[in-house]
């Protein structure tokens, strides 16, 4: 057989083809395994959660109807983070209309008995009950729409301690900001009526800050602590004879009475009857409205709380996750201000996140 024999050339070509195919196969398998390993290390939260086989059980205690949207924000963000309801997460949601301590305790006891993996709770008083109910269980608590001052919820903002963390309001600073807005809207008001829930845990620090500011400005504060709407109506009626012209305003501090619908109905009716402004949170009941609202919004807080919950599910102890401070949202009811004949400066308009006309 000669050097250029066709059969010999065919054999060499066939061996080369086999070698190329073998090398190509090895390279393909190597790339495939590498891709799988990379996906396992850097995949989305959804991939990690679904592959783990864990189904997270979250108990949600919505302590007041005014803050119910917090849950919506939480669920939305959890879905974005890869937690699919019915697949790798289930929710047990309990909704309360207003402040109801026995109902809070009952719901929390059920969460405890059912050994939920996490409790989302709001606002302040419900969060206090949740911390107490989950103590010693190892069940982490994530709160929202709360005041942390004077409530015993956390050790510090940076290190909340225990099995709790969450999203807080800005404390007495919020009350002072509301006070300054009312001063701009109602410069002739020399008296401010301050209705609030008697004995509520967040009121003391707010009132101290407010008293100092009002004293410096020559403003008289009329503090009205009550237990319910009936008492509130009686106390407000006592103030009616002292109102002359535009010398009075109603200012809300951060507490539950003002944002409870039946109580605000009393406040709104009284304010409209005497043509005086009421403000603090954004409220509208039976055609009665506040002239402005300044407070963190619930949906964004729910989304912030979801990020904290995700960190906990990934292994970070709740007590070591810094508490987040929610951003305020300023809503100006320009139409209501015009109805009351209040001056609305360009400065207020420019600062408003939303203007109702």
Secondary structure as UniProt FT lines:
FT   TURN            3..4
FT   HELIX           6..42
FT   HELIX           45..52
FT   STRAND          56..62
FT   HELIX           65..67
FT   HELIX           69..80
FT   TURN            81..82
FT   TURN            86..88
FT   STRAND          89..95
FT   HELIX           101..113
FT   TURN            114..115
FT   STRAND          118..122
FT   HELIX           124..134
FT   TURN            135..138
FT   STRAND          140..146
FT   TURN            149..151
FT   TURN            162..163
FT   STRAND          164..168
FT   HELIX           172..185
FT   TURN            186..188
FT   STRAND          191..197
FT   TURN            198..199
FT   TURN            201..202
FT   HELIX           203..217
FT   STRAND          220..226
FT   HELIX           229..239
FT   HELIX           240..242
FT   TURN            245..246
FT   STRAND          248..251
FT   TURN            257..259
FT   HELIX           261..273
FT   TURN            274..275
FT   STRAND          278..280
FT   STRAND          284..285
FT   TURN            286..287
FT   STRAND          288..289
FT   STRAND          292..296
FT   HELIX           298..313
FT   TURN            314..315
FT   HELIX           318..320
FT   STRAND          324..325
FT   STRAND          328..333
FT   HELIX           334..339
FT   TURN            340..341
FT   HELIX           346..351
FT   STRAND          354..356
//
